């Protein structure tokens, strides 16, 4: 069959993009889907841990979630809450909680330092005040799924471990937006957890992240990216993580659930703020992460182009089925491991919309000015 120039271009796009997609799914994401994880030795001595939370006007969230942090089944831990210029009832609530919880340490920052963006400054204060080297970080609107949360993370540490990446899902609620948020969280987790298992850790989420205090000081904290409002989690991990100092925990008892956004505008702002840190990622990870999105876009372009020109239709159908089955199998396995229900079918039809939406939000995040942490 003699192909026109246009048909040749579409054929090339489909072939190369399919190979790239299969490499991502079976070379990287399959590590999270099918990897075998050895149980940690529960009898080994557990390190002392400092849980650090930065809070600003978070009275209602702290009232809901702080008791779960304080009731962890762990022999030696403290909970540090940095109260950053709160104007609600946060201060009074924390004083009350301190009376009955000696492991709770409160640091009050009276003035709002406007020359710092985001929560990096209060988080830094909390880290510097921690008495233990092992830090476990979360947010005020997050709640551990069990009292084994700290234990599950701490058990991952050995002499070589400096970072532990965990999963921070969002609560399941009714509505289309909730599915979008949970699907986006799943996709982000599939990438950063799989890359870490492949020896290429590049980010974590501040909702559920752990690293050593000594590593924080060795890398000069957040000073290299203080000009970006976000990045207290992903940019620090991008800077400090290596193939040998990072571990992953995906046991369900290690999960920390967060309250999802309830309005599209709020989620858009949150996503663009997260994307604003992407420009500071190491070049290797910009190429790898961008490569997945571009190869997927080219796959659909090549697929539609060959369908419209009625070229190699059986081959086109085969290419679609190969990628579709790869996506179906690996998404199913990972969703099951992350205990994300009722997202499999959604993930299959939402993907063609998700990629251009991410591109749009990414452009906004990379071009707009820093957004203040609230």
PyMOL commands that set and color helices and strands:
alter all, ss='L'
color gray80, all
select helices_A, chain A and resi 5-34+59-70+90-100+120-129+149-154+176-197+213-218+223-225+234-240+252-254+264-275+278-280+283-308+313-337+344-367
alter helices_A, ss='H'
color red, helices_A
select strands_A, chain A and resi 49-55+77-84+104-109+134-139+142-144+163-165+209-212+246-248+256-258
alter strands_A, ss='S'
color yellow, strands_A
deselect
rebuild
show_as cartoon
